[in-house]
Amino acid sequence: MKNNLLLFCIILLVFTSCADKYKIYQRLYTFKTPDDIPHYNSLNYWAAHPWKWDPSDSIPAPLKNEILDSLADVFFIHPTTFTDKKDEHIANAQIDDAYINAKTDYSSILFQASVFNVSCRVFAPRYRQAHIQNFFSKDSVKSKAAFAIAYADIKSAFEYYLLHYNHGRPIIIAGHSQGALMAEKLLHDYFENKPLEKQLVAAYIIGWPVPKTYFKNLPMCSDSSQTGCICSWRTLRKNYVPSYLKNENGNAWVTNPLSWTMNEDFVSRKMNKGSVLTKFNKVYKRAADAQIQNGLLYTRRPKFPWSFLFFTKNYHVGDINLYYINMRENVKTRIASFMDHE
């Protein structure tokens, strides 16, 4: 995960630097909180919200003719965008940091949260995310406190959403990386063996492990239409195991996003209906295959223009984007299945 920012810069394949890309949008974020905490009654503190236009509303050009039908809500928690090495001594991001908010909205919210917009109203809170260094710090007390602050904001946002926006609608919980860690906790605290479990269409816990002993009641999804269940995967180049994952020994549930099963059968890239990479308006069909092995999802080197220059073996940043269309269709399938059983 230390290489996430570098990886994201590489796959942008643009002529400006990553920093320049987000500084273009930074001027759009002028709000200042009076007390350093998010206030979810204001749309400023939502990276995505149905009552305003935001990058999650974007639709790749080849999909413009899709019929939008927002029968459910997704509560999406974005990954770590507080990654600058010069800030690693700071535990949590400031909620009104214009650069971080721009970076969040025009990376994760655009390229990840948008996968839900054909079928869902998208709610994605800003939160005082922990700096990426907290995942690697030897100061466990400091790191634990940083993640606690992040989760306190997520809980506050979710409770505000429930009180003011949900009104009994079906819910999808989703997150990537740090956001998936937060989503996992949210499922445990608000859904498992709780009344809200009846409203859960599905959860997508992506880029973070779901330990096999974490949930007692919420099941993993075993097919493409099951509801009230969890999907999870972390994507790597075939045969590659990062050093920080070598001691896991397969102790995590994994979903294959091309077959929506948990078996270890290889699924060809022919089943991949399309990836959405750095050129958001371009869909690359058959970009990546998928196979589960030892608690991880593997693919051969993805195929897209200039991919022969794509040397990284950790596809963490592309967990959603490599399987974008399959995931988009699966969300729709699960919502339809949920509504059929209502």
N, C-alpha and C positions, 0 to 999 in steps of 0.2 A: 504493500500500500504506500510505502514511501515514494514510489515512483509514479503515483497517480497523476500528479500535476504535470510532470515531464511527459508522461504518456499522452495526456490530454492535449498538450501543446503539439506533440508530434503528429497526432491524427487530425489536427485542425487543417493541415495542409493549406494554409493561407499565407499571404505575403506579409502580414503584420504579425507582431509578437502577440502572445496570449495577453500580456498586460495591456497592450494598445487596444486589443479587441474589446476588452471590458471597460477601459477608460472612455471609450466612445459613448457608452451607455451610462456611465457614472453620474453624469450631470442630471439624469432623470430622477435621482434619489436625493431629495433635499430635506426630507422630514427629520426632525430631531426629537427624540424622546426626552421628556423632562426628568425622568427618574431611572433611566438605564434599563428598564424592563419593557417587554412588549405589551401593548394594549390591544387585544384582539377585537375590540369594538371598532377599531379603525382599520380600513383596508390597507393602510401603509404596512401593517404587520402581517399581511398575507402575501406570500410570493405568488400564489395563485388563488383566485376567488371568482365565483360565478358572476358577482356584481360589478366586475371591472374587466377591461381587456388586459391580458398578460400573456407572456410567451407560451403558456400551456394551451392557449386557444389556437395556436398555429397548427396547420394541417399541411403535410407535404403535398406538393402540386398534384402528383398522380392520384391522390385520394380525395381530391376536392369534391367529387360527386357523391361521396358517401352520405348517407342519410344519418343525421345526428339524432340520437334518441336518448336523452339523459334520464334514464329510469332509476339510476342509482347514484350515489355519491362516492367519490374516492377521497380519502384522507391520506395525502401523499407527504412523506417526510423526506426532504432532500438530503443528499450525502454531504460530506465534508467539503466545504469550499474555503475554509479558513486554513490555508496551507503555507502561507509565506514563511520562509525560514527565519526571517528577521523578527517574526512575531511569536516564535515558538515558546518564549518565556511567558506569554500571555495565555492564561488557561482557556478563556472563552471569548468568542467574538462579540463585539459591540452590536447591539441590535439595529442601530441606525448607521452602520458603516456603509457608505455609499458604494465603495468599490466591491465589497463582499456581496452586497445585495444585487448589484449589477451582474457580478460573476455568477451568482446563484441562478438568477432568472434567465440569463442567456446561455447557460450551460445545462444544468439539471432540469430546470423547469421547462425549457424549450425542448431538449432532446429526450427527456425521460417522462416527465409528467404529462406531456402531450399525447403519449400513447393511450391515455384513458379518455381523451376528449370526445371520441365518437359515441361513447356510451354513458359517460358520467359527468356530473358536475364536479369540477376539480377544486379541492380545498388543499392548499399547501402553506402551512404557517412558516413565517420566519422564526428562528429561535436562536438563542445564544449558544450556538454549536461549540463543542470542544475543539480546540486546535488539534490538527492531525497528529502532532507530536505526543498527545496523550495516549495514543494507541501503543506507543513504544517506550514511554517514560518508565524509568525505574522508581519514580516517586509515585507509588500506587495510591497514597492518600490524596495527593494533589489531583491525580487523574480521576479518581473516583468522585471527588468533589466537582470536577469540571463536567463530567457526564451527568451528575445529579442536577446541576444547573440546567443543562440542555434538556433533560427529561422533564424537569419542573415546568419549563416553557411549553413543551409538547402536551403535557397533561392539561395545562391551563387552556391552550388552544383547542384541544379536543373537547374539553368540558364546555367551552364557549360555543363550539360548533354544535354539540348535542343540544344545548339549551336554546340556541337561536336559529339554527338552520336545518337540523336533521328532520324533526317532526315525523319520526317513525320510518324514514326512507331506508332502503337497503344500503349497506355500507361495504366498501372495499377498503381495506387497510393496506397501504403499500409504502415501501421505503427502499432506499439503496444505501449500502455501506453504513455510515453512522446513522443515517435515517432508518435503515433496516434494523439496526440495534435498538433504536427508539421504538420502532413499530413492534418489534418482538415483545418489549416490555409492556407496551400499550395493550397488546392482545392478551397478555397474561393478566394484567390488572383490571381490564374493563370488559373482556369478552369471555375468557375461559370460565365455564360454570357460572356465568352471569346472565341476566336477562338479555343483554345486547347480543349474545351469541346467536339468538334467533334472527337478528338482522344482518349477520355477516354473510355476504355473498362469497368472499374469498379473501385471502391475504397473499400478497406478493412480497416476500422477505428476500430481497435480492442483494448479492454482494456481501452477505453476512451469514454465518452458519446458523442453522437451527439444530442445536444439540438434540440427540435422540431422547434425552431424558427431560427436556425443558418443559414440554407441555404434557399434561396428564389426560386432557380430554379433547383438545382441538387436534384433529387428524391432519395428516398430509393429504394432498389431493392425489388420487390414484388414477384419474382419467381427466378428460378435457372438460367435462360438464359437471363434475361434482361441486357441491357448494358447502359453505361452512368449513372450509379446509384451507390449507396453506401450501403455497408453491415457493420453492427456494432454489437458487443455484448461484454458483461462483464459477466464472469462465476462465479457462487457461488453455494454453497451447498444449496439444497432445504430448503426454509423457512428462510434462513439466510440473514440478512441485516446489513452490517457494519455500525457503528455509523456515519461515514462520508457520507453515502449515504441516511440516513433516511429522509433528507429534500428535496430530489429530487422530490418525489411524482410522479414518472413515467414520468417526463419531458425529456425523451430521447427515440430516435428511437432504436429499437432492431430487429436484424435478428436472426432467428433460423438456425444455421449452419447444421442442419440435414434435414430440409425441405426447407430452403431458402425462407421462407415466414415470415410475421410479425404477424401472428395470434398466439393466446395463446394455441393452441392445444398441448397436450403432444405428444412428438415423442420418441418412444422407442429406447433403446440402440441397438435394432436389426437393426436399420437404420444407425448405426455408423459403417462405413466401416473400421475404424482403427485409433488408436491413436499411436503417436510416442512419447515416454517418454524419460527417461534418458538413456536407452539402445537404441541408435539411430537405430541400425540395426534390431530391433525387432518391429513388428507391432502388437498391441493389439486390436483385433476386439471387437466391442460391449462394449467398455470401459465406455462410458458415454451416458446418454440420454439427452434430452434437452426440456425445456419449458420456454416460455416467461411469465413473471409476473411483472407488475409494473415497466417497464423500465429496467429490468435486465433479464439475462439468468440463469436458474436454472437447476441443475442436481442432481440426488442422488449421494451418494458416488461412485466415479469411481471404476471400477473393473479391477484390474491388480494384478500381484503377490505381496503379502505383503501389499495390499491396506488396510487391516484391521488396519494397523499401521498409516494410513494416516488420521490424526485427523483434519487437517486444514479445514476450511469451505470456505475459499477464494481461488478460483482457478485462480486468476489473471495470475500467471506465466504460467499456462497451457491453456490459452484462445485459442491459436492456436493448441497446441499439442494434446489436447483432441479430436479435430475434424480434425486432420491433413489430412487424406485421403479424407474425404468429401470436405475439402477446396481445396485440390490439384486437385480433379476432377472438382470442380466448376470453378476454374480458367480456366481450359481447355474448359469447356462448354461455358463460357462467351466469350472467345476469338473466338471460332468457330462461335458463334452467331454474334459477331461483324464483323467477316470477311464475313459472309454470306450476311450481309446488306451493305457491302461496294460497 
